[in-house]
Amino acid sequence: MPKNKPKTQARWHASHESDELVFAICDRYFMRLGMSSSQPLDGETKSKGAAAAVAEWVQNERNRPDITREKIYPLFWEACRRGFLHLQPPFEKGLTNSITKKYKLEKHPGEITVVNAIGEFAARHVTSTAADLVVSLIDRVWKTKKKKHPNDPDLQTVHLGMGAGYAAMLVAKRLAQKMQAGDDVPPLVLHAISSGGFLPNEPHKAPSTYFTNFDPSLTSIKYVALFSSTVVNQEDYDNLRKNPGVRYSFEKKNEIDIVVTSLADAHHKHGLLAQYLTHLVEQGYLAKDLLNKMYDAGWVGDVQFCPYSEKGPLTDICPVRAVTLFELDEFVKMAKEPNDKYVVLVAGPCGECGTSKKDALKPLIANENLRLWTHLITDARTANELLE
């Protein structure tokens, strides 16, 4: 009779390890690299390279003799995949000061952050910096509310409004990762401040889809979605806001403490408003010369699908409009008044192709009536273009 074949062990893979072990190994590795001394740490028998030293520590302290030096590096890839490792890009204070001086922003209560990152990943670093900032603002608002309402937990809730678009989507993902790693997270309500997404083949750009990034088991999270048509005729807008499915979202908008939004260039192929208006023209719903009329009126960009020129908002040039909780002048008012409310404008290059948005950003800095941000985050290339 043939002998029984020995059982084969399951092949090891970094994805099989726990969050705690993956993080501990990365933490130990970076601590080892940062040491000026090569003396062995606790759990090590003698001085050796960082990977070998960490492997020895895991073998001794965690009783994992199978974790060798060669397995340390795949665990770093796994840590990146799980969102544990993020580089913090440096900030360029010189460019910030130059922009403040050139555009006479000394009296503007807002803050500008220039991320010193150039290249294909600049947009990602701008959004991760924006997410870090939003986390700090959430904590700031929460502390303020706890002081004002120490005995009413409901009034201590922080309300965060999320705009649509690729940049806001990346901010939401990074923000969710950071919150999942935190211990003391405030109660949150996430609001969608616009309905869409526009194009049916791009539902991932609708704000309501960002809510799935957040784990309700880790914090007390509630949601206020905005389910409606993406755009409506101008004359129908007031009636739409009274509809039962939409009215609640508008009634709750004044509770929002922090808004996260981006901007789009009117001439850029990845701008959601320009894409959708082009789609409507091609479908015969709008006149063929509409886009040219908007460009002739000075259309340079939009925030939350509200178009503007260098002089101010363009409110009547288009026969249709997007459904959004806030108008541009409401953002401007929110940014000017010291009311513990914040508008974070993510103003890096296009997250899909890296194209600069400087032409759309410039009026939001140069025109006092369009300064709709309390916090503006951009990249070094865009900052330099604004100074040219």
Disulfide bonds with the S-S distance in Angstrom:
none
